[in-house]
């Protein structure tokens, strides 16, 4: 015979999709990762992608360059919504043009 297994009481069952804290419905898949504090930071993502874009040669890595540029464009509404672009200057003119500042 099999050993008996203790049964945990069933908790409430939720219908619908469960998401991690800080993840909103409709966010691009790459934005579903959260930092250890549990909140996603549009600023940290913007800086990460901006530095990566600056380090890439557009002619040698056109696909990667286009992907990072798209990611930066996708972050623009988050940066505007939180007023970041009101208090922050983008030094790189190419990156500033991507987000329309």
N, C-alpha and C positions, 0 to 999 in steps of 0.2 A: 504494500500500500504506500501511497504517497504521504509525506508528512503534511500535516495541516498547515495552512498559511493563514496568518492573521489577516483579517480583512479590514481595510481602512474604510471608515464611513464615507459614503459618496458625498461630495460637495455639490454646490449648485452647478448646473450645467448652463453654459452660456451659448447662445447661438450667435453666429457672426464671428468675424475674424478678431482674434486677440492680437494686440500689438504691444511691442515693448514700450516702456515709458519714454516719452519724448518723440515718438514716431507718429506721424499724422497720416490719415488715409490719403492716398494719391501722391505721396512723396515718391520721388524717383528711388529706385532700389538702392542706389549707392548712398542715399541719405538715411537709410534705415539703421545704420550702425550708430550706436550711442557711445559716448565717452564714459569713463568710470563714474562720473558724477550723475549719470543718468539723463543728461540733456545733450542734445546735439548742438553744436556751435557753428552757425553759418560763418562767423568770423574766422574761426580756426580752419574750416574747410576752404574758405576763400583764400586765406594766406597760403595754405598748403598747395592749392592748385595754381595760384599766381606764381609762387616760387618754382613749381615744377614747370610751368609754361615758360618762364624766363630761362630756365636751364636747358630747354629743348631747342634744337635747331629745326625750324619749320620745314626746311627742304629735306633734311635727313630723316625726320620722323613726322611726316604729314598726318598720319592717322592718330598718333598720340597727341600731337599738337591740336588737332581738331577736337578730340575728345575732351582735353583739358579746357579748351576755349568754351565748349558747350557747357561744361560743368560750371564754369565761372558765370556764364550767362544765366544759368538756372538759379544761381545764388542771388542774383541781383534783386529779385522781389523781397527776399528775406532781409537783405541788407537795408533796403529802403524801408521796409515795414518797421524795422527796429531803429531807424534814424541813424544808422551807422554812416551812410554816405553823406549825411549832413555835417558830421564832425570829423570825417576822415578824408584825407587827400590821397588819391592814388598817384604814385610817382611815375609809374610806367605808363606812357601815353597809349601804348597798344592795349594794355589791360583796361585802362580807363575807357577806351573806345568800345571795348567789348560790353561794358555795362552801362554805357551811355552817360558818362560823367566827364 
